[in-house]
């Protein structure tokens, strides 16, 4: 019995030690910790490095791309050819409306853009998703709303994060330290903010975590809606042309979402709400995305550069036919008919 107790205590101590180690590395930059003085991590190279690029840049950009990791495949060089405007991709991982509003404030404080292209994701308005802990301690902190600055995390569970209880997080922590201290640091994006894309999978995996996290208990958050309204008004005040699109899902992801009737209805309501806020929106989140398979997806919600190029041409080159449902421009004038058609077409497809 004494042996079992000692073994149990040993296992607990080893577990705690591993967790403290992972927490000290903070591989996914959940807390903005950097006790190991790392130059780059899995995530913060997008957020912090892009902030610092714009904060210290001598280059004057006319057009900015903002959004989550799903927008990072948009090619600024291609958009420059299409528009003649110097372009920077300010897409950051796991963004939400509060991030995007802060990013817009930062851009306006440092640059004088003519166009901001915002791509929104279905999960963006879900109030059940907590505010990212990294925001207040990140360089973007001073551009946040006062309610976020004033909030604090005094919970005893503040340092608990489920993603840091995995063998993968331990492996990634060791890998990050090795690459920073002994190996070659991986560059995550180019100087223009576009991500560096590696091998595209033959079959895009279903991003199941979205159904467990981003879509969980989906309910519109009033503050997140207000953040988008503030973003729009900020652009209008500064004579910035704001272009908005809704990011796509591949066929498997869309049909999986449809299985949950309540969630699918929320998707339709989300589209209506986004049009209500921004007046005119390019919708890539429809059945038109089903035609794209390999090599157009990294996973079921992250488009590859190939698909991002197609979306870019629809928005900026405008050579695509208006009748093409992928990237359909929806407004207050056509939103009712558009959602009705989308609902009917989706139900028919799902029932076959």
C-alpha positions as CSV (number, residue, x, y, z in Angstrom):
1,X,0.0,0.0,0.0
2,X,2.8,2.4,0.9
3,X,4.5,1.7,-2.5
4,X,1.3,2.5,-4.3
5,X,0.9,5.8,-2.5
6,X,4.5,6.7,-3.3
7,X,4.0,5.8,-6.9
8,X,0.9,7.9,-7.0
9,X,2.7,10.9,-5.5
10,X,5.6,10.4,-7.9
11,X,3.2,10.3,-10.9
12,X,1.4,13.5,-9.7
13,X,4.7,15.3,-9.2
14,X,5.9,14.3,-12.7
15,X,2.6,15.4,-14.2
16,X,2.8,18.8,-12.4
17,X,6.5,19.2,-13.5
18,X,5.6,18.6,-17.1
19,X,2.7,21.0,-16.9
20,X,4.8,23.7,-15.4
21,X,7.4,23.2,-18.1
22,X,4.8,23.4,-20.9
23,X,3.3,26.5,-19.2
24,X,6.7,28.2,-19.0
25,X,7.3,27.6,-22.7
26,X,3.6,28.6,-23.5
27,X,3.9,27.0,-26.9
28,X,0.6,28.2,-28.2
29,X,1.1,31.6,-26.6
30,X,-2.0,31.4,-24.5
31,X,-0.6,33.6,-21.7
32,X,2.1,35.6,-23.5
33,X,4.7,34.0,-21.2
34,X,8.3,34.0,-22.5
35,X,10.5,32.8,-19.7
36,X,12.8,31.0,-22.1
37,X,13.5,34.2,-24.1
38,X,12.2,32.7,-27.3
39,X,12.4,34.6,-30.6
40,X,9.4,32.9,-32.0
41,X,6.6,30.5,-31.0
42,X,3.8,28.7,-32.8
43,X,1.4,31.6,-32.6
44,X,3.0,34.8,-31.4
45,X,5.1,35.3,-34.5
46,X,1.8,36.2,-36.3
47,X,0.4,38.5,-33.7
48,X,3.4,40.2,-32.2
49,X,5.7,40.2,-35.3
50,X,3.0,41.7,-37.5
51,X,2.2,44.3,-34.9
52,X,5.9,45.2,-34.7
53,X,6.2,45.3,-38.5
54,X,3.5,47.9,-38.9
55,X,4.5,49.8,-35.7
56,X,8.0,50.3,-37.0
57,X,7.5,50.1,-40.8
58,X,8.8,52.8,-43.1
59,X,6.7,51.3,-45.9
60,X,3.4,53.0,-46.6
61,X,0.6,50.5,-47.2
62,X,-2.6,51.4,-49.0
63,X,-4.5,48.2,-48.4
64,X,-4.7,45.9,-45.4
65,X,-6.1,42.4,-45.1
66,X,-7.4,41.6,-41.6
67,X,-9.1,38.5,-40.2
68,X,-8.2,35.2,-38.6
69,X,-5.8,32.5,-39.7
70,X,-8.2,31.7,-42.6
71,X,-7.2,35.0,-44.3
72,X,-3.4,34.5,-44.0
73,X,-3.3,32.8,-47.5
74,X,-4.4,36.0,-49.3
75,X,-1.4,37.1,-51.4
76,X,-0.6,40.8,-51.0
77,X,1.5,40.7,-54.2
78,X,-1.5,39.4,-56.3
79,X,-3.8,42.0,-54.8
80,X,-1.2,44.7,-55.6
81,X,-1.3,43.6,-59.3
82,X,-5.1,43.7,-59.2
83,X,-5.5,47.1,-57.5
84,X,-2.2,48.9,-57.8
85,X,-2.2,49.4,-54.0
86,X,0.6,48.4,-51.7
87,X,-0.8,45.6,-49.5
88,X,-0.1,44.0,-46.1
89,X,-1.7,40.9,-44.7
90,X,-2.5,41.5,-41.0
91,X,-4.3,38.2,-40.5
92,X,-3.7,36.7,-37.0
93,X,-4.6,33.4,-35.5
94,X,-7.8,33.0,-33.5
95,X,-9.0,36.5,-34.0
96,X,-12.3,37.8,-32.8
97,X,-14.1,41.1,-33.2
98,X,-12.2,42.7,-30.3
99,X,-8.9,41.7,-31.9
100,X,-9.9,43.0,-35.3
101,X,-11.1,46.3,-33.8
102,X,-7.8,46.8,-32.0
103,X,-5.9,45.9,-35.2
104,X,-7.9,48.5,-37.2
105,X,-7.1,51.1,-34.6
106,X,-3.4,50.2,-34.8
107,X,-3.4,50.4,-38.5
108,X,-5.1,53.8,-38.5
109,X,-2.7,55.1,-35.8
110,X,0.3,54.2,-37.9
111,X,-0.8,54.3,-41.6
112,X,-3.3,56.0,-43.9
113,X,-4.9,53.1,-45.7
114,X,-7.4,53.5,-48.6
115,X,-8.9,50.0,-48.2
116,X,-9.3,47.5,-45.4
117,X,-10.4,44.1,-46.4
118,X,-12.0,42.2,-43.5
119,X,-12.9,38.6,-43.7
120,X,-15.3,37.4,-41.0
121,X,-15.7,33.8,-39.7
122,X,-19.0,32.2,-38.5
123,X,-17.6,31.9,-34.9
124,X,-16.8,35.6,-34.6
125,X,-20.1,36.6,-33.0
126,X,-20.4,33.7,-30.5
127,X,-20.4,35.3,-27.1
128,X,-19.6,31.8,-25.5
129,X,-16.0,32.1,-26.7
130,X,-13.9,33.8,-24.0
131,X,-11.8,36.9,-24.8
132,X,-8.2,35.8,-25.7
133,X,-6.0,36.0,-22.6
134,X,-3.1,37.2,-24.7
135,X,-4.8,40.4,-25.8
136,X,-4.2,42.5,-22.7
137,X,-0.6,41.6,-22.4
138,X,0.1,41.8,-26.1
139,X,1.3,45.0,-27.9
140,X,-2.3,45.4,-29.1
141,X,-3.4,45.9,-25.5
142,X,-3.4,49.7,-25.7
143,X,-5.8,49.6,-28.6
144,X,-8.4,47.5,-26.9
145,X,-11.7,48.7,-25.5
146,X,-11.7,49.9,-21.9
147,X,-14.0,47.1,-20.8
148,X,-11.3,44.5,-21.8
149,X,-8.5,46.5,-20.3
150,X,-10.4,46.7,-17.0
151,X,-11.3,43.0,-16.9
152,X,-9.0,40.7,-15.0
153,X,-8.6,37.0,-14.6
154,X,-8.4,36.3,-10.8
155,X,-9.8,32.8,-11.1
156,X,-7.7,30.1,-9.5
157,X,-8.1,28.3,-12.9
158,X,-6.4,31.1,-14.8
159,X,-3.3,28.9,-15.3
160,X,-5.3,25.9,-16.3
161,X,-5.5,25.2,-20.0
162,X,-6.7,21.9,-21.4
163,X,-4.6,22.2,-24.5
164,X,-1.5,22.1,-22.3
165,X,-2.4,18.7,-20.9
166,X,-1.5,16.8,-24.1
167,X,1.6,15.0,-25.3
168,X,1.5,17.2,-28.4
169,X,1.9,20.3,-26.3
170,X,4.9,18.7,-24.5
171,X,6.4,17.8,-27.9
172,X,5.8,21.2,-29.3
173,X,7.4,22.8,-26.3
174,X,10.5,20.8,-26.7
175,X,10.5,21.5,-30.4
176,X,10.2,25.2,-30.0
177,X,13.0,25.4,-27.4
178,X,15.2,23.3,-29.7
179,X,14.6,25.4,-32.8
180,X,15.1,28.6,-30.9
181,X,18.3,27.5,-29.0
182,X,19.9,24.9,-31.2
183,X,18.1,24.7,-34.5
184,X,16.8,26.9,-37.2
185,X,14.0,29.2,-36.3
186,X,11.0,28.7,-38.6
187,X,9.7,31.7,-40.4
188,X,5.9,31.7,-40.4
189,X,5.1,34.5,-42.8
190,X,6.7,36.7,-45.4
191,X,7.5,40.4,-45.0
192,X,4.2,41.3,-46.6
193,X,2.3,39.3,-43.9
194,X,1.3,36.4,-46.1
195,X,1.8,33.0,-44.5
196,X,4.5,30.6,-45.8
197,X,2.5,27.5,-46.9
198,X,4.0,24.1,-46.6
199,X,2.6,20.8,-47.9
200,X,-1.1,20.7,-48.8
201,X,-2.8,17.5,-47.6
202,X,-4.4,15.3,-50.3
203,X,-7.6,15.2,-48.2
204,X,-8.4,18.1,-45.9
205,X,-9.3,16.9,-42.4
206,X,-12.5,17.9,-40.7
207,X,-11.8,20.6,-38.1
208,X,-13.8,18.9,-35.4
209,X,-12.5,21.2,-32.7
210,X,-14.7,24.0,-34.1
211,X,-17.8,22.1,-33.2
212,X,-16.5,21.5,-29.6
213,X,-15.2,25.0,-29.0
214,X,-16.0,27.8,-31.5
215,X,-19.5,26.7,-32.2
216,X,-20.4,25.6,-28.6
217,X,-23.5,27.1,-27.1
218,X,-23.6,29.5,-30.0
219,X,-25.4,32.8,-29.1
220,X,-24.8,36.3,-30.5
221,X,-22.7,38.5,-28.3
222,X,-23.9,42.1,-28.1
223,X,-20.4,43.4,-27.5
224,X,-18.9,41.5,-30.4
225,X,-21.6,42.9,-32.7
226,X,-20.8,46.4,-31.3
227,X,-17.1,45.8,-32.0
228,X,-17.8,45.3,-35.6
229,X,-20.1,48.3,-35.8
230,X,-17.3,50.4,-34.2
231,X,-14.8,49.0,-36.8
232,X,-17.1,50.0,-39.6
233,X,-17.7,53.5,-38.2
234,X,-13.9,53.9,-37.6
235,X,-13.3,53.2,-41.3
236,X,-16.0,55.6,-42.4
237,X,-14.6,58.3,-40.2
238,X,-11.2,57.9,-41.7
239,X,-12.4,57.7,-45.3
240,X,-11.4,54.0,-45.6
241,X,-13.2,51.8,-48.0
242,X,-14.1,48.7,-46.0
243,X,-14.6,45.5,-48.0
244,X,-16.1,42.5,-46.1
245,X,-16.4,38.8,-46.9
246,X,-17.5,35.7,-45.1
247,X,-14.9,32.9,-45.1
248,X,-15.8,29.5,-46.7
249,X,-16.1,26.0,-45.3
250,X,-15.5,22.9,-47.4
251,X,-18.4,20.5,-48.2
252,X,-17.7,18.1,-45.3
253,X,-17.6,20.9,-42.7
254,X,-20.8,22.6,-44.1
255,X,-22.8,19.3,-44.2
256,X,-21.6,18.4,-40.6
257,X,-22.8,21.8,-39.4
258,X,-26.1,21.2,-41.2
259,X,-26.7,18.1,-39.1
260,X,-27.2,20.4,-36.2
261,X,-30.4,22.2,-37.1
262,X,-30.0,24.9,-34.5
263,X,-26.4,25.6,-35.5
264,X,-27.4,25.8,-39.2
265,X,-30.1,28.3,-38.4
266,X,-27.5,30.3,-36.5
267,X,-25.4,30.3,-39.6
268,X,-28.2,31.8,-41.6
269,X,-28.9,34.3,-38.9
270,X,-25.2,35.1,-38.8
271,X,-25.2,36.0,-42.5
272,X,-28.2,38.3,-42.0
273,X,-26.5,40.0,-39.0
274,X,-23.3,40.6,-40.9
275,X,-25.1,42.1,-43.8
276,X,-27.1,44.3,-41.4
277,X,-23.8,45.6,-39.9
278,X,-21.7,46.0,-43.1
279,X,-24.5,46.6,-45.7
280,X,-22.6,44.7,-48.5
281,X,-20.8,41.4,-48.1
282,X,-19.1,38.8,-50.3
283,X,-20.3,35.4,-49.1
284,X,-17.9,32.5,-49.8
285,X,-19.7,30.3,-47.2
286,X,-22.2,28.6,-49.4
287,X,-22.6,25.6,-51.7
288,X,-20.3,27.3,-54.3
289,X,-17.4,26.2,-52.1
290,X,-18.2,22.5,-52.7
291,X,-16.6,22.6,-56.2
292,X,-13.1,23.1,-54.6
293,X,-11.3,20.0,-53.3
294,X,-7.5,19.4,-53.5
295,X,-5.4,21.5,-53.5
296,X,-7.7,24.2,-52.2
297,X,-7.9,23.4,-48.5
298,X,-5.4,23.0,-45.6
299,X,-8.3,21.7,-43.5
300,X,-12.1,22.0,-43.6
301,X,-12.1,25.7,-42.8
302,X,-8.6,26.9,-43.8
303,X,-8.3,27.7,-47.5
304,X,-5.0,27.2,-49.2
305,X,-3.3,29.9,-51.2
306,X,-4.9,28.5,-54.3
307,X,-8.4,29.1,-53.0
308,X,-7.4,32.4,-51.5
309,X,-6.2,33.5,-54.9
310,X,-9.6,32.7,-56.4
311,X,-11.4,34.7,-53.6
312,X,-9.0,37.6,-54.2
313,X,-9.8,37.7,-57.9
314,X,-13.6,37.7,-57.1
315,X,-13.2,40.6,-54.7
316,X,-10.5,42.8,-56.3
317,X,-10.3,41.7,-60.0
318,X,-14.0,41.6,-60.4
319,X,-13.7,39.5,-63.6
320,X,-15.9,36.7,-62.3
321,X,-19.5,36.5,-63.4
322,X,-22.0,38.0,-60.9
323,X,-24.1,34.8,-61.2
324,X,-21.4,32.7,-59.6
325,X,-22.7,31.8,-56.1
326,X,-19.2,31.4,-54.7
327,X,-18.4,34.9,-53.4
328,X,-22.0,36.1,-54.1
329,X,-22.4,39.8,-53.1
330,X,-25.3,40.0,-50.7
331,X,-27.0,43.2,-49.5
332,X,-30.2,44.2,-47.7
333,X,-31.9,44.1,-51.0
334,X,-31.2,40.4,-51.8
335,X,-30.5,38.9,-48.4
336,X,-34.0,37.4,-47.9
337,X,-34.1,35.7,-51.3
338,X,-30.5,34.6,-51.0
339,X,-31.0,32.9,-47.6
340,X,-34.2,31.3,-48.8
341,X,-32.4,29.8,-51.8
342,X,-29.4,28.7,-49.7
343,X,-31.7,27.0,-47.2
344,X,-33.7,25.2,-49.9
345,X,-30.6,24.1,-51.9
346,X,-28.9,22.9,-48.7
347,X,-31.8,20.9,-47.5
348,X,-32.2,19.2,-50.9
349,X,-28.5,18.4,-51.0
350,X,-28.6,17.0,-47.5
351,X,-31.6,14.9,-48.1
352,X,-30.1,13.2,-51.2
